[in-house]
C-alpha cells in the first residue's frame, strides 16, 4: 500500500492484512515452527487474490506448499477456516498440517509441499474448464526456487502449448531458497525473460504493492497463460526477518514475537509496510 | 492388448467426461481414438510428470482422465506425481502402461516394467488391473470407466492358446483343472502355461489360477480349497519378488492359517546373464517359460508320480 495512494478498497485491504500478519506471526510463534519468512513474502499476494481478484468460478493452487500458514490465515480471514481450527496449526490432531492437506479444507484443492507440482495441477484445472466450457480462471502461486524443478518447466511448456488463457501463475520471487540465494544456487534470472521466451504475457510487479497485484492479476489475457513475477521480500513487514535465509527455518521466540508485532505495527502506522519504495530500494 | 484397449475405450469415449492423455505414444494404434475424441485426446508430449499432475487437475474437476505411455514411463518416471497428486487425493484416473513385464523385449531394460504393480500398490488408494488375455480388456475397461479410485492397467501381448476358450473375465479365475499342483499366474505369462497344462493328463494337470485385480481383497474359497487339498502353490509372475503377488498371496494365506507344504515363487530377476532378447528369452532366463514350469512341477513330483500331496 503506497502512502500516496488513497484507494479506499486497497486501504481496507492493508488494514485487514495487518490483522492477518499479526495472526500469522502468532500462529508460527504458538506452533514453534519455521517457514515464517516465505509465508510473509506470500501473504500480500494470497490476500489480494482471495479478497480482491478471485470470484466463485475461480480456483487457486498453492504450489509453494511451505507457505501453507499464509494460505490458512487468508482462508481464515474469509471465514473458510475457523479460529478454533487455526489454533491447532501444526499441532497433533490438526487439519492444518505444515503443508496443505489433501482434504478437509475448503479452498485447498491439493496437498502440495513437494515443489514443481502446482503448475501442472493448475494447468489440469484450467484445461478442465476449457473442456467443460466453464467460466472462471485458475491462479497458481509458485516460489522462485521452485523453478529449479524440471517438472515446473514441463508444465510451462504444456500450459503455453495448450494456450491456457484462463491460467495465471505468480512467482513469489523473494530471491532466497533452502540453502542460499536463488542467484547462488541455480541462477534463473531474469525469470521474466524466460517466460516471455515461451510466448507468455509476463508482468513484473512489486509483490507487496497491493494495487499492482490486484490490477495485474485481474487483467485478462489472450492466447495463453499469464506469468507474473512478483518481486517480494522474504520476511516482509518485520525488519529483522527481511531477506534473511534463517527465517526459512527458525521458530519465533517470545521476545522475537513481541518485537515483530511492534515492528509490524510501527511500519504499518508510518506507511512503510507494503510500500514499494521501502522494500525495493536498490532492486530493479 | 493395445488394440483391444483402443477399441474398448473408443466405446467409452462418447462420454464427454473421458479425457485421454498420451506421453507422445500410440503411433499406428491410437489414431482411431484420437480421431473420435477431438480436443479430449491430448498429446501431453514427452513430459510424464506434468501429464500426471494435469490428469489430477482434470480428475479434481470431475473429468475421467486416462494416462497412457510405455509402462515404465507412466509409473516410474512420475511416481511422486502419482503418489501426491493422484493417490493422496484418491482421484479416479487410470494409468495405462503398455508392455508390462519384459513386454518390450530386446528394446532393453529401460523399457521393461518389472516392479510396476509392486511399487504402485505401496500407495494408499491405488488399484491395479492385469488382464490375462486380450479378451479380458473390454470388461476391464468397462470396470475402470466407473472406478472411483486411481488405478493402473498393465497391458501386454496376449497369448491365447489355440482352441482354448477364455472364461468370462473375473478378478480370480481357474483356467485349468486337474489333480496336479496349484499354480497362480499374473498377466499374459499365464497364456503359454495354459497350453502346457492342457497337454498334461488330467490327473497331473495343474489347477492354474490367474488373479487380475490387486491388491488382493478377496480370496476365493475354491482357490483356498485347491491349495489346501494339494498342499502346493507355485506363483508365476513377470514382476520382481519384492512387492509381487507371491509375497501378497503368502501373507493372505498365512493370515487365514493356510500354509501349503510346498511353495515356490517364480518371478522376474532382471538380467541375470547381462544379455538381452525377446520377452520369451527373458521369461526363459527367469524360469517362467512353460518348459521350466513343467520341470518345477516334476521336481515337486507332481507330474511323473502323480499328486503325492493328495
Interface residues (C-beta under 8 A of the other chain):
Chain A: X102 X103 X109 X110 X111 X112 X114 X116 X117 X119 X120 X121 X122 X123 X124 X125 X126 X127 X128 X129 X130 X131 X132 X150 X151 X154 X155 X157 X158 X161 X162
Chain B: X16 X19 X39 X40 X42 X44 X45 X47 X49 X50 X52 X53 X54 X55 X56 X57 X58 X59 X60 X61 X62 X63 X80 X81 X84 X85 X88 X89
